[in-house]
Amino acid sequence: MSAIEPTPAATPVPGIDGARIGVITFPGTLDDRDAARAVRLAGAEAVSLWHADASLQDVDAVVLPGGFSYGDYLRAGAISRFAPAMTAVVDAAKGGMPVLGICNGFQVLTEAHLLPGSMVKNDHLHFVCREQSMIVENARTAWTNEFRRGQQIKIPLKNQDGQFVADERTLDELEGEGRVVFRYDGWNPNGSRRDIAGITNDRGNVVGLMPHPEHAVEPGFGPASADGPRSGIDGLTFFTSVLSSLVHA
């Protein structure tokens, strides 16, 4: 059997040649290299950022990747929230920089109060790993503008602290303001309130979600799709979307 040839990088979005997207590594991060590869496949330069450094190295956007930062020993994302790099991320996000938090990165964003709510243990108290269908509820954010509202997408999910919770007032605000970005489709894998899989801030530049788009960016390695096994590349659209948002910023 011949080896699968790596997919060449996507053609860079016109007008954004040289875009630099930072990927932060915390102790316990697992998916930083996957996120960096997704950035490169979208046509941008991936810049490795270390949690203990206060500088974001003049990047145009930031990804907080998945993993188990600090082993989730206190609370998922709670320790990483105090990293020097996160002080810079909070300031940059408030200034409009696009920030994507994936799984543990989503947890960090809630702990840093860039996104509301909290992440707690899955309602069934087990780690879950599966190909997850979602519905795109908001296609206007920096990270989703190349999707269509109502579009069904499929990307991998893997977590044990993936249950999104918030009080009813916060949930109503998220729904009323169109800040629910993704909703689980078919089955809620972790008990998240109102089947919420991802949310955004009021400005639309900060997005957090539990499933992993960086694991669905090239044929041969993604979820099953209508084109066959492991052919799904819905995750790549997150990264091309942010390049489009930078063009039109």
C-alpha positions in Angstrom: 0.0 0.0 0.0 1.4 3.4 -1.0 1.8 6.1 1.6 -0.7 8.9 1.6 0.8 11.9 0.0 0.6 15.1 2.2 -1.9 17.6 1.0 -0.1 20.8 -0.3 -0.8 24.0 1.5 -4.0 25.8 0.4 -3.6 28.8 -1.9 -3.2 31.9 0.5 -6.2 34.1 0.7 -5.7 37.1 -1.7 -4.3 40.1 0.1 -3.2 38.3 3.2 0.1 36.9 2.1 2.4 36.8 5.2 -0.4 36.5 7.8 1.0 35.2 11.0 -1.1 33.1 13.4 0.2 32.3 16.8 -0.3 28.9 18.5 0.3 29.0 22.3 1.8 25.9 24.0 1.0 25.4 27.7 2.4 22.6 29.9 0.2 19.7 28.9 -0.9 21.0 25.5 -1.4 18.1 23.1 -2.6 19.6 19.8 -0.4 22.6 19.2 1.4 21.0 16.3 -1.9 19.9 14.7 -3.2 23.5 15.0 0.0 24.9 13.5 -0.3 22.5 10.6 -3.9 23.6 10.1 -2.7 27.2 10.0 -0.1 26.4 7.3 -2.6 24.4 5.2 -4.8 27.4 5.2 -2.0 29.5 3.8 -0.7 31.4 6.8 2.5 31.3 8.8 2.2 29.4 12.1 4.1 31.1 15.0 4.9 29.0 18.1 4.2 31.0 21.3 5.2 29.8 24.7 2.9 30.3 27.7 5.6 32.0 29.9 6.4 34.7 27.3 4.5 37.9 27.5 5.0 38.8 23.8 2.7 37.6 21.0 5.4 38.4 18.5 3.2 40.7 16.4 0.9 37.9 15.2 -2.4 38.7 13.5 -4.5 36.1 15.3 -4.0 33.5 18.1 -5.1 29.9 18.6 -5.3 28.3 22.0 -5.1 24.6 21.2 -6.5 21.5 23.0 -4.8 19.4 25.6 -4.8 19.1 29.3 -3.0 22.2 30.5 -1.3 21.6 33.8 -3.1 18.2 33.9 -6.4 19.9 34.6 -5.4 19.4 38.3 -7.2 22.4 39.6 -9.9 23.0 37.1 -9.7 22.8 33.3 -7.9 25.9 32.0 -7.8 27.6 35.5 -4.0 27.7 35.9 -3.3 28.5 32.2 -5.5 31.6 32.6 -2.7 33.2 34.6 0.1 32.6 32.1 1.9 35.7 30.9 0.9 35.0 27.4 -2.7 35.1 28.4 -2.4 38.6 29.7 -1.3 39.6 26.2 -4.1 37.6 24.6 -6.7 39.2 26.8 -5.5 42.7 25.8 -5.2 41.8 22.1 -8.7 40.2 22.1 -10.2 43.3 23.6 -8.5 45.2 20.9 -10.2 43.1 18.2 -7.6 40.4 17.5 -9.1 37.1 16.4 -8.7 34.4 19.0 -9.8 30.8 18.7 -10.0 28.4 21.7 -10.2 24.7 21.0 -11.3 22.3 23.7 -8.9 23.1 26.5 -8.4 26.5 24.8 -12.1 27.1 25.1 -11.8 26.2 28.8 -9.0 28.8 29.2 -11.1 31.5 27.4 -13.9 31.0 29.9 -11.5 31.1 32.8 -10.0 34.3 31.4 -13.5 35.8 31.1 -13.1 36.4 27.4 -16.1 34.1 27.0 -19.0 33.5 29.5 -19.9 30.3 31.2 -17.8 27.4 32.5 -16.8 23.9 31.4 -17.4 21.0 33.8 -17.2 17.2 33.7 -19.2 15.5 31.0 -22.6 14.5 32.4 -21.8 10.8 31.9 -18.4 11.3 33.7 -16.5 9.5 30.9 -13.9 10.7 28.4 -15.6 10.8 24.9 -13.8 10.6 21.5 -15.9 10.5 18.4 -16.7 12.2 15.0 -19.1 14.9 16.0 -21.8 16.6 13.8 -22.6 20.2 14.5 -24.8 22.9 13.1 -23.3 26.3 12.3 -25.5 28.9 14.1 -23.4 32.0 13.5 -21.4 32.4 10.2 -20.5 36.0 10.9 -17.5 35.6 13.3 -13.8 35.9 12.4 -13.5 32.1 12.5 -16.8 31.1 10.7 -17.4 33.6 8.0 -16.8 31.0 5.2 -19.5 28.7 6.6 -23.2 29.1 5.9 -25.7 29.5 8.8 -27.5 26.2 9.2 -24.7 24.2 7.6 -24.0 20.8 9.1 -20.3 20.1 9.6 -18.4 17.2 11.2 -15.1 17.3 13.1 -13.6 15.2 15.8 -14.4 15.6 19.5 -12.4 14.4 22.5 -12.9 15.6 26.0 -13.8 14.8 29.6 -14.6 18.3 30.8 -16.7 19.3 27.9 -20.0 20.2 29.4 -20.8 23.9 28.8 -22.8 25.4 31.7 -24.1 28.9 32.4 -27.0 30.4 34.3 -30.3 30.8 32.4 -29.9 34.6 32.0 -26.5 34.1 30.4 -27.8 31.4 28.1 -30.7 33.6 27.1 -28.3 36.4 26.3 -26.1 34.1 24.2 -29.2 32.9 22.3 -30.8 36.4 21.9 -27.5 38.0 20.7 -26.7 35.3 18.2 -23.6 34.3 20.1 -24.1 30.6 20.0 -21.8 29.7 17.1 -22.2 25.9 17.0 -24.8 23.4 18.3 -24.4 19.7 18.7 -26.4 17.8 16.0 -28.0 14.4 16.6 -26.5 13.7 20.0 -25.2 15.9 22.8 -22.0 14.1 23.8 -21.3 15.9 27.1 -24.6 17.4 28.4 -23.8 21.0 27.4 -26.7 23.3 28.1 -29.0 23.8 25.1 -26.7 21.6 23.0 -24.1 24.4 22.8 -20.8 23.3 21.2 -19.3 26.8 20.7 -19.8 30.4 21.4 -18.4 33.9 20.6 -18.0 37.2 22.3 -20.2 40.1 21.4 -17.6 41.4 18.9 -17.3 38.1 17.1 -13.5 38.0 17.2 -13.2 35.5 20.0 -14.6 32.0 19.5 -14.4 28.9 21.6 -15.6 25.4 20.9 -15.1 21.9 22.3 -14.6 19.8 19.0 -11.3 19.9 17.2 -11.2 21.6 13.8 -7.5 21.1 13.5 -8.1 17.3 13.1 -10.2 17.8 10.0 -8.1 19.8 7.6 -6.7 17.4 5.0 -8.1 14.3 3.2 -6.9 11.0 4.6 -6.9 12.1 8.2 -10.3 13.7 8.9 -13.7 12.3 9.7 -15.9 10.4 7.2 -17.8 12.5 4.8 -19.9 12.1 1.7 -16.7 11.7 -0.3 -15.6 8.6 1.7 -13.8 7.5 4.9 -11.4 10.1 6.5 -12.2 12.6 3.7 -13.7 15.3 5.8 -12.0 18.7 5.9 -14.7 20.9 7.5 -12.1 22.1 10.0 -10.0 23.9 7.4 -12.7 26.5 7.0 -12.1 27.8 10.5 -8.6 28.8 9.4 -9.4 30.1 6.0 -12.2 32.1 7.6 -9.9 34.0 9.8 -7.6 34.9 6.9 -10.7 36.3 5.1 -11.6 38.3 8.2 -8.1 39.8 8.3 -8.4 40.8 4.7 -11.6 42.7 5.4 -10.6 44.1 8.9 
